[in-house]
Amino acid sequence: MSAGNPSLPLGYSVVGPGRVAAVVTYLEMRARPAPRSGAGPRPEFALEPLDRQDLAAYRDLFRRVGEPWLWCSRLVLSDTQLEEALADPMIEAHRLCQGSEAIGLLELDFRTEGECELLYFGLVNEAIGKGAGRYLMDLAIERAWARPISRFFLHTCSFDHPRAVDFYRASGFRPYRLAVEVFEDPRLKGHLPRSAAPHVPIIEAL
């Protein structure tokens, strides 16, 4: 590997206590995919703009969607920081509703000209496996490519649902990079309950 492309050494790299490490997969699509067979309106679902002023409701949905997968990036923000993030006009923020209940989160980031990042995408646990995710992805692709972009991209990690990468590949994304992310365990910081993401062990200092 050249000096311009640093890489982890082969073999094991120890992660200190109080931290977690995830393998991150980056994926992208460079052209709008053909419409999916069977795609179309689902009257039981509705995509609604998020109320960006209601931080409590946002945090509740973010936590309900992301807690099983150790999402914490928005939970560590202060009210002011979260308000600023949600107020950006180049970020689309939506919730997927089934009846009166919010069951999904979709955020699209258009801050880089000609590109869109799938910033947050997910469903509450009880809605997974019932077609809502595929429908929400259809909407995400439609909204992303409705703007003048040449690249739609995202990243997921090994803490996510075990079928996440397969789902994104089936949606038209292509994996192009791997990375390892190390961060402080949010369960030990109090941002998430210790019961969150039980598939990721908590390693505390002795």
C-alpha positions as CSV (number, residue, x, y, z in Angstrom):
1,M,0.0,0.0,0.0
2,S,1.4,3.4,-1.0
3,A,2.0,6.2,1.6
4,G,-0.9,8.0,0.1
5,N,-3.2,5.1,0.9
6,P,-2.6,4.3,4.6
7,S,-4.0,1.0,5.8
8,L,-4.2,-1.0,9.0
9,P,-1.5,-3.6,9.4
10,L,-2.3,-7.2,8.7
11,G,-3.3,-9.2,11.8
12,Y,-5.1,-8.0,14.9
13,S,-5.3,-4.5,16.3
14,V,-6.2,-4.2,19.9
15,V,-9.1,-1.9,20.9
16,G,-8.9,-0.4,24.3
17,P,-11.5,-0.9,27.0
18,G,-14.4,1.5,26.9
19,R,-14.3,1.6,23.1
20,V,-15.9,-0.3,20.3
21,A,-14.7,-1.0,16.7
22,A,-16.8,-1.6,13.6
23,V,-16.0,-2.5,10.0
24,V,-17.5,0.2,7.8
25,T,-18.6,-0.6,4.2
26,Y,-18.9,2.4,1.8
27,L,-21.3,2.0,-1.1
28,E,-22.3,4.2,-4.0
29,M,-24.4,4.3,-7.2
30,R,-23.3,6.4,-10.1
31,A,-26.5,6.4,-12.1
32,R,-30.2,6.2,-11.3
33,P,-31.3,2.5,-11.3
34,A,-34.1,1.2,-13.4
35,P,-37.5,1.2,-11.5
36,R,-37.8,-1.9,-9.4
37,S,-40.3,-4.5,-10.4
38,G,-43.3,-4.3,-8.2
39,A,-42.5,-0.8,-7.0
40,G,-45.3,1.6,-6.5
41,P,-47.5,3.4,-4.0
42,R,-48.1,1.8,-0.7
43,P,-51.2,3.4,0.8
44,E,-50.5,2.1,4.3
45,F,-47.3,4.2,4.4
46,A,-46.7,8.0,4.2
47,L,-43.5,9.9,4.0
48,E,-43.7,13.1,6.0
49,P,-41.3,16.0,6.6
50,L,-39.8,15.9,10.1
51,D,-40.8,18.7,12.5
52,R,-37.3,20.1,12.9
53,Q,-38.3,22.2,15.9
54,D,-39.4,19.2,17.9
55,L,-36.1,17.9,19.1
56,A,-37.6,15.5,21.6
57,A,-39.6,13.7,18.9
58,Y,-36.6,13.6,16.6
59,R,-34.4,12.1,19.3
60,D,-37.1,9.6,20.2
61,L,-37.4,8.4,16.6
62,F,-33.6,8.3,16.1
63,R,-33.2,6.2,19.3
64,R,-36.0,3.8,18.4
65,V,-34.6,3.3,14.9
66,G,-30.9,3.2,15.8
67,E,-30.6,1.8,19.4
68,P,-30.3,-1.8,18.3
69,W,-27.4,-0.9,16.0
70,L,-25.6,1.5,18.3
71,W,-26.5,4.7,16.5
72,C,-25.3,7.6,18.7
73,S,-24.0,10.4,16.5
74,R,-27.1,12.6,16.9
75,L,-27.7,11.6,20.5
76,V,-24.4,13.2,21.7
77,L,-25.3,16.6,20.3
78,S,-26.5,19.4,22.4
79,D,-29.9,21.1,21.6
80,T,-28.1,23.9,19.8
81,Q,-25.9,21.5,17.8
82,L,-28.9,19.3,16.8
83,E,-31.0,22.4,15.9
84,E,-28.2,23.6,13.6
85,A,-27.8,20.2,12.0
86,L,-31.5,19.8,11.3
87,A,-32.0,23.4,10.1
88,D,-29.6,23.0,7.2
89,P,-31.7,23.6,4.0
90,M,-29.5,21.2,2.1
91,I,-30.5,18.2,4.3
92,E,-33.9,16.6,3.7
93,A,-35.3,15.0,6.8
94,H,-38.4,12.8,6.7
95,R,-40.1,10.2,8.8
96,L,-42.0,7.2,7.4
97,C,-45.4,6.8,9.1
98,Q,-47.8,3.9,9.2
99,G,-51.1,5.4,10.3
100,S,-50.2,7.8,13.1
101,E,-47.0,6.1,14.1
102,A,-43.6,7.0,12.9
103,I,-41.7,3.8,11.9
104,G,-38.8,5.0,9.8
105,L,-36.2,7.8,9.4
106,L,-34.8,9.1,6.1
107,E,-32.2,11.9,5.8
108,L,-30.6,12.9,2.5
109,D,-27.6,15.2,2.5
110,F,-27.1,17.4,-0.6
111,R,-24.4,19.7,0.8
112,T,-21.8,18.6,-1.7
113,E,-22.7,19.8,-5.2
114,G,-23.6,17.0,-7.6
115,E,-23.8,14.4,-4.8
116,C,-26.2,13.0,-2.3
117,E,-25.4,11.1,0.8
118,L,-27.9,8.8,2.4
119,L,-27.2,10.2,5.8
120,Y,-29.7,8.2,8.0
121,F,-31.9,5.4,6.9
122,G,-33.7,2.9,9.0
123,L,-36.9,1.4,10.6
124,V,-38.0,0.7,14.1
125,N,-37.3,-2.9,14.9
126,E,-40.9,-4.1,14.8
127,A,-41.3,-2.8,11.2
128,I,-38.3,-4.6,9.7
129,G,-39.0,-7.4,7.2
130,K,-42.5,-6.3,6.2
131,G,-41.7,-4.3,3.0
132,A,-41.4,-0.9,4.6
133,G,-37.7,-0.7,4.2
134,R,-37.8,-1.5,0.5
135,Y,-40.5,1.1,0.0
136,L,-38.6,3.7,1.9
137,M,-35.5,3.0,-0.2
138,D,-37.5,3.4,-3.4
139,L,-38.5,6.9,-2.1
140,A,-34.9,7.7,-1.1
141,I,-33.7,6.8,-4.6
142,E,-36.4,8.8,-6.2
143,R,-35.8,11.9,-4.1
144,A,-32.0,11.7,-4.5
145,W,-32.0,11.4,-8.2
146,A,-34.7,14.1,-8.6
147,R,-31.9,16.6,-8.1
148,P,-28.9,17.1,-10.5
149,I,-26.5,14.6,-8.9
150,S,-24.1,12.1,-10.4
151,R,-23.4,10.1,-7.3
152,F,-25.6,8.7,-4.4
153,F,-23.6,7.1,-1.6
154,L,-23.8,5.8,2.0
155,H,-21.9,3.8,4.5
156,T,-23.0,1.1,6.8
157,C,-21.1,-1.0,9.4
158,S,-20.8,-4.4,11.0
159,F,-23.0,-3.3,13.9
160,D,-25.9,-2.8,11.5
161,H,-28.5,-5.4,10.5
162,P,-26.8,-8.5,9.2
163,R,-28.5,-8.1,5.8
164,A,-27.8,-4.4,5.4
165,V,-25.1,-4.7,2.8
166,D,-27.1,-7.2,0.8
167,F,-30.1,-4.9,0.9
168,Y,-28.1,-1.9,-0.3
169,R,-26.5,-3.9,-3.1
170,A,-29.9,-5.2,-4.2
171,S,-31.0,-1.5,-4.3
172,G,-28.3,-0.6,-6.8
173,F,-25.4,0.4,-4.6
174,R,-21.9,-0.9,-5.2
175,P,-19.4,-1.4,-2.3
176,Y,-16.1,0.5,-3.0
177,R,-14.2,0.9,0.3
178,L,-13.8,-0.7,3.8
179,A,-12.6,1.1,6.9
180,V,-12.5,0.5,10.6
181,E,-14.1,3.0,13.0
182,V,-13.2,3.1,16.6
183,F,-15.2,5.2,19.0
184,E,-16.1,5.5,22.7
185,D,-18.9,3.1,23.7
186,P,-22.0,5.3,24.0
187,R,-23.5,2.8,26.5
188,L,-20.7,3.6,28.9
189,K,-21.2,7.3,28.3
190,G,-24.9,7.1,29.1
191,H,-26.1,8.1,25.6
192,L,-27.7,4.6,25.2
193,P,-28.8,2.0,27.7
194,R,-26.4,-0.8,28.4
195,S,-29.0,-3.2,26.8
196,A,-28.6,-1.5,23.4
197,A,-27.0,-3.6,20.6
198,P,-26.5,-6.8,22.6
199,H,-24.5,-8.3,19.7
200,V,-21.7,-5.7,20.4
201,P,-20.0,-6.6,23.7
202,I,-19.2,-4.0,26.3
203,I,-15.5,-4.1,27.3
204,E,-14.8,-2.1,30.5
205,A,-11.6,-1.5,32.2
206,L,-10.8,-3.9,35.0
